[in-house]
Amino acid sequence: MSNEPAAAEHSGQEKAAPGPYALPARIATWLLTIGCFWLVLSRLQGAAARESMTIGDYLARFIGQADWLTWIMIMIPYSVFFFLVDSHVTWRVVRWFNAPALKLTDILPIRASAYILSLVNEQVGKGAMTLYLGRRHGVPLWEALSSMILLGMMEIYQLLVFSAIGVVLFFEVVTDASTMLPLDRILPAVFMGAAIYLPLHMAYFGGHLLPSSTLKDKPILSAFRRAKSLHYLLIILCKAPNLLGAIVVYTAALALFNVDVSFPQMLAFLPVIFLAAALPLPFHAGALAMWTVLFPDYPAVGVFSMVMHTFFVLFNAGIGVLFLPKANKELFS
């Protein structure tokens, strides 16, 4: 997300110097990425060696045995469904906090074109939405960004909520998967921390906690000041069809790749995998490692993850291309 300029009165010709932690953070990011890929490759090498195969042959067999025609017939309608639900949620939030007169048909081209920009960087995609709201509806930059931040926060909470439901209902699945990491202790602790934070968050922005604090008065936090508990609940409920659809689609798609998983496993683990995918690591490394950790009996499942992710982002970008002329007219006319 873009940061507020430190000195708006300056001419703007000077570039901000990188912070003192920029280089260590970049090094840590790449070290973590290398560690994720080492974990995946070591598991693949071990599995291939047990069957007297090379990694290349092992992966070729895994990919070659998949039912690609049925897979593509599942993925295309799901990707369109995801786009429509995602656009609807974005439209709701923008109407609540930024542009009450906005129509759903107005948001579709901008949300679709943002998928193209998200191929480079997800935050750039959010910038397109912010630019549109400013140009067409006169929404101040920071207030538009505030709505995008709120959406991002509730995306995380949606994943936590559904994963918690899966863990509570099927805790034995989590226990069985806790071979490489103590997930049966880590996940409940994460859920507890998130459950404690949310009411404190709402109390703070509602003025009931630390009322003298001025942080909440920043324009970039305006959506949080205006949001009520019902808004948080409605965002999660409106986004729920996408995650529930993903659980069904991933369960079916894994079967097409001859990976035997159950719906309870997907309900408990897929939101956790999506959270790992949101980590700012190159090459989708967080999700790759999490698949390997959660499904150690299927080391090639990381390749499945890359196939799913690549198709999904490219197909959504293709939807964006279809809407691009309309989006350009909205943004630049």
C-alpha positions in Angstrom: 0.0 0.0 0.0 1.3 3.5 -0.8 2.7 5.5 2.1 1.9 9.1 2.8 4.6 11.5 1.5 6.8 12.7 4.4 7.1 16.3 3.1 4.3 17.3 0.7 5.6 20.8 0.5 8.8 19.7 -1.3 9.1 19.8 -5.0 8.9 16.0 -5.3 12.1 15.7 -7.2 14.0 14.0 -4.4 13.5 10.3 -4.0 12.9 9.0 -0.5 15.8 7.0 0.8 15.1 3.4 1.6 14.6 2.7 5.3 17.3 1.2 7.4 15.5 -2.1 7.5 14.9 -2.4 3.7 18.0 -4.5 2.9 17.7 -6.9 5.9 14.0 -7.4 5.1 14.8 -8.2 1.5 17.5 -10.6 2.5 15.2 -12.3 5.0 12.5 -12.6 2.3 14.8 -14.3 -0.1 16.3 -16.6 2.6 12.8 -17.6 3.6 11.9 -18.2 -0.1 15.0 -20.4 -0.6 14.1 -22.3 2.6 10.5 -23.0 1.2 11.9 -24.3 -2.1 14.5 -26.4 -0.3 11.8 -28.0 1.7 9.7 -28.8 -1.4 12.6 -30.1 -3.4 14.0 -32.2 -0.6 10.6 -33.9 -0.2 10.3 -34.4 -4.0 13.8 -35.9 -4.1 13.0 -38.3 -1.3 9.8 -39.4 -2.9 11.4 -39.9 -6.3 14.3 -41.8 -4.8 12.0 -44.2 -3.1 10.5 -45.1 -6.5 14.0 -45.2 -8.2 13.0 -42.1 -10.4 14.5 -38.7 -11.0 12.6 -35.7 -9.9 11.8 -34.8 -13.5 10.3 -38.2 -14.2 8.4 -38.2 -10.9 6.8 -34.8 -11.7 6.1 -35.8 -15.3 4.2 -38.8 -14.1 2.2 -36.7 -11.6 1.3 -34.2 -14.3 0.7 -36.8 -17.0 -1.8 -38.8 -15.0 -4.1 -35.7 -14.4 -7.5 -35.4 -16.0 -6.8 -32.1 -17.6 -10.1 -31.7 -19.6 -12.3 -32.1 -16.5 -10.0 -29.9 -14.6 -10.3 -27.0 -17.1 -14.1 -27.5 -17.2 -14.1 -26.9 -13.4 -11.6 -24.0 -13.3 -13.2 -21.8 -15.9 -16.6 -21.4 -14.3 -15.1 -21.1 -10.9 -12.8 -18.3 -12.0 -15.8 -16.4 -13.4 -17.7 -17.0 -10.3 -14.8 -15.7 -8.2 -14.6 -12.5 -10.2 -18.3 -11.8 -9.8 -18.3 -12.4 -6.0 -15.1 -10.5 -5.6 -16.5 -7.5 -7.5 -19.8 -7.6 -5.5 -17.9 -7.4 -2.2 -15.8 -4.6 -3.4 -18.8 -2.7 -4.6 -20.6 -3.1 -1.3 -17.6 -1.8 0.7 -17.1 1.2 -1.7 -20.8 2.0 -1.5 -20.8 2.0 2.3 -17.7 4.1 2.8 -16.9 6.1 -0.4 -19.4 6.3 -3.2 -23.1 5.6 -2.3 -24.3 6.1 -5.9 -21.9 3.6 -7.4 -23.5 0.8 -9.4 -22.3 -2.8 -9.6 -21.9 -2.5 -13.4 -19.5 0.4 -12.8 -17.2 -1.6 -10.6 -16.9 -4.6 -12.9 -14.5 -3.2 -15.5 -12.2 -1.6 -12.9 -12.1 -4.7 -10.7 -11.4 -6.9 -13.8 -8.6 -4.6 -15.1 -7.1 -4.6 -11.7 -6.4 -8.4 -12.1 -4.0 -7.5 -15.0 -2.1 -5.1 -12.8 -2.1 -7.7 -10.0 0.1 -9.9 -12.2 2.9 -7.4 -11.3 1.9 -6.5 -7.8 -1.4 -6.8 -5.9 -1.0 -3.3 -4.4 -0.8 -1.9 -7.9 -4.2 -3.5 -8.6 -5.6 -1.8 -5.6 -4.2 1.5 -6.9 -6.3 1.2 -10.0 -9.4 1.1 -7.9 -8.2 4.0 -5.9 -7.6 6.0 -9.1 -11.0 5.2 -10.4 -12.8 6.4 -7.2 -10.8 9.6 -7.2 -11.4 10.4 -10.9 -15.0 9.4 -11.3 -16.5 9.9 -7.8 -14.2 12.5 -6.2 -13.1 10.1 -3.3 -9.9 11.4 -1.6 -7.0 9.1 -2.1 -6.5 8.0 1.5 -10.2 7.4 2.0 -10.3 5.1 -1.0 -7.2 3.3 0.2 -8.8 2.9 3.6 -11.6 0.8 2.1 -9.1 -1.4 0.3 -7.2 -1.9 3.6 -10.5 -2.9 5.3 -11.2 -5.4 2.6 -7.7 -6.9 3.0 -8.2 -7.2 6.7 -11.5 -9.0 6.4 -10.1 -11.3 3.7 -7.7 -12.5 6.4 -10.4 -12.8 9.0 -12.6 -14.8 6.6 -9.8 -17.3 6.1 -9.3 -17.5 9.9 -13.0 -18.0 10.5 -13.4 -20.9 8.1 -10.2 -22.5 9.1 -11.3 -22.3 12.7 -14.6 -24.0 11.9 -12.7 -26.8 10.1 -10.3 -27.2 12.9 -13.0 -27.4 15.5 -15.2 -29.8 13.6 -12.3 -32.0 12.4 -9.5 -31.6 14.9 -8.3 -35.2 14.4 -7.4 -34.1 10.8 -5.2 -31.4 12.2 -3.6 -33.8 14.7 -2.8 -36.2 11.9 -1.1 -33.5 9.9 1.0 -32.2 12.8 4.1 -34.2 11.8 6.3 -31.4 10.6 4.8 -28.6 12.6 2.7 -28.6 15.8 -0.4 -27.3 13.9 -2.7 -28.6 16.6 -1.1 -26.0 18.9 -0.2 -23.2 16.4 -3.6 -22.9 14.7 -5.7 -22.6 17.9 -3.3 -20.0 19.2 -3.6 -18.0 16.0 -7.4 -18.2 16.2 -7.4 -17.1 19.8 -5.2 -14.1 19.1 -7.4 -13.0 16.2 -10.6 -13.4 18.3 -9.1 -11.3 21.0 -7.9 -8.6 18.7 -11.1 -7.9 16.7 -13.3 -6.6 19.5 -10.5 -4.4 20.7 -10.1 -3.1 17.2 -13.7 -2.3 16.9 -13.8 -0.7 20.3 -10.8 1.5 19.5 -12.2 2.8 16.2 -15.6 3.2 17.8 -14.1 5.6 20.3 -14.7 3.4 23.3 -11.0 2.3 23.8 -8.3 4.9 24.1 -10.7 7.8 23.2 -8.0 10.4 23.3 -5.8 8.6 20.7 -5.6 10.5 17.4 -4.3 7.6 15.2 -7.9 6.6 14.3 -8.5 10.1 12.9 -6.1 9.6 10.0 -7.9 9.7 6.6 -6.3 6.4 5.6 -8.3 4.8 8.5 -11.6 6.5 7.8 -13.3 3.2 6.7 -12.5 1.7 10.1 -14.0 4.6 11.9 -17.3 4.3 9.9 -17.5 0.5 10.0 -19.9 -1.1 12.4 -19.9 -4.7 13.6 -22.6 -5.5 11.0 -20.3 -4.3 8.2 -17.6 -6.7 9.3 -20.0 -9.6 9.4 -21.5 -8.8 6.1 -18.1 -8.6 4.4 -17.3 -12.0 5.6 -20.7 -13.4 4.6 -20.5 -11.8 1.1 -17.0 -13.2 0.6 -17.9 -16.7 1.9 -19.1 -18.1 -1.4 -15.7 -17.7 -2.9 -13.9 -19.6 -0.2 -16.6 -22.3 0.0 -16.4 -22.6 -3.7 -12.6 -22.9 -3.5 -12.8 -25.7 -1.0 -15.1 -27.7 -3.3 -13.1 -26.9 -6.4 -9.7 -27.7 -4.8 -11.1 -31.0 -3.4 -12.4 -32.0 -6.8 -9.2 -30.8 -8.6 -6.9 -32.7 -6.3 -8.9 -35.9 -7.1 -8.2 -35.3 -10.8 -4.5 -35.2 -10.0 -4.9 -38.5 -8.1 -4.4 -36.9 -4.7 -6.7 -38.4 -2.1 -7.9 -35.6 0.2 -11.2 -35.1 2.1 -13.5 -32.2 2.4 -12.7 -31.8 6.1 -9.0 -31.5 5.3 -9.7 -28.8 2.7 -12.0 -26.9 5.1 -9.3 -26.9 7.8 -6.3 -26.4 5.6 -7.1 -24.5 2.5 -7.7 -21.2 4.3 -4.3 -21.6 6.0 -2.7 -22.2 2.6 -4.3 -19.1 1.2 -2.9 -17.1 4.2 0.5 -18.5 3.4 0.0 -17.5 -0.2 -0.6 -13.9 0.9 2.9 -13.7 2.4 5.1 -11.3 0.4 7.4 -14.1 -0.9 8.5 -14.5 -4.5 7.1 -17.4 -6.6 4.2 -18.2 -4.3 6.8 -19.8 -2.0 4.7 -19.7 1.1 1.8 -21.7 -0.4 4.2 -24.2 -1.9 5.8 -24.9 1.5 2.5 -25.1 3.3 1.1 -27.6 0.8 4.1 -29.8 1.5 3.8 -29.4 5.3 0.0 -30.2 5.3 0.1 -33.1 2.8 3.4 -34.8 3.4 2.2 -38.0 1.7 1.9 -36.1 -1.6 5.2 -34.2 -2.1 4.2 -33.3 -5.7 1.2 -31.4 -4.5 3.3 -28.2 -4.6 3.3 -28.5 -8.4 -0.5 -28.7 -8.3 -0.5 -25.5 -6.3 1.6 -23.7 -8.9 -0.7 -25.0 -11.7 -3.8 -23.8 -9.9 -2.3 -20.4 -9.0 -0.9 -19.8 -12.5 -4.2 -20.6 -14.2 -6.2 -18.6 -11.8 -4.2 -15.4 -12.1 -3.8 -15.7 -15.9 -7.5 -16.4 -16.5 -8.6 -13.5 -14.3 -6.1 -11.3 -16.2 -7.9 -12.5 -19.4 -11.2 -11.3 -17.9 -9.5 -8.0 -17.3 -8.4 -7.8 -20.9 -12.0 -8.1 -22.0 -13.0 -5.2 -19.8 -9.9 -3.1 -20.5 -11.4 -0.8 -23.1 -14.3 0.1 -20.7 -11.9 0.5 -17.8 -9.6 2.8 -19.8 -12.6 4.9 -20.7 -13.7 5.2 -17.1 -10.2 6.0 -15.8 -8.9 8.4 -18.5 -11.8 9.9 -20.4 
